[in-house]
């Protein structure tokens, strides 16, 4: 398994870094401006800081930011098809793919807009980019979701939902009635062992509980104790079957 990677270089007054985590790893780093970033599992991002601006690009994965206050150099996170702009705040960005991005603000405010709109905006003085008027302003406790083939949605989320969404920062995943397929997909983010829901009869099951990220065996144990589920292993794949009577439906 690859370890956490951190690479930095200086060029013409700019400072750039590449940060990366492997599957199942998490890492916290202090950026050149004093901002703090926490990377979740299987994440790659790079930074490009100059005297005029601070830019972070999330190539894949999820990261949480605590931005150092510097109004002269707005902090931008480019993630898929959106750009998040902040001055001094805390927020979380998850990139499922280039057209499916989630932003959650935990402190302060951020502006979110499409990357294409930013590229068309006229440059501001001192080389700082200007976000177009179409930017969406997010407050603390709000979530922005830009999913493929859908209009972006902004909503205020309950404190319990916020805690659940950001539980990964404490190394855990929390479920509260999610469908089994969705819970399995989340567990799979943190391990090279892949769980597969093999029977349609399990589709109606909903999962609750708090699990250590990457603890596949703990998750499987909870499932088999709670539901009529049997486990079949094949190399790095674990198939979940519906247990019917004394047998397994296959």
Secondary structure, DSSP 8 states (H G I E B T S, - for coil): ----EEEEEEETTEEEEEEE--TT--EEEE-TTS-EEEE-SS-EEEEEE-SS-EEEEEEEEEEEEE----TTS-EEEEETTEEEEESS-EEEEEEEETTEEEEEEEESEEEEEEHHHHHHS---GGG-----TT-EEEETTEEEEE-TTS--EEEE--HHHHHHHTGGGGTEEEEEEEEHHHHHHHHHTT-SSEEEE--GGGTT-EEEEEEETT-HHHHHHHHHHHSSEEEEEETTEEEEEEEETTEE--
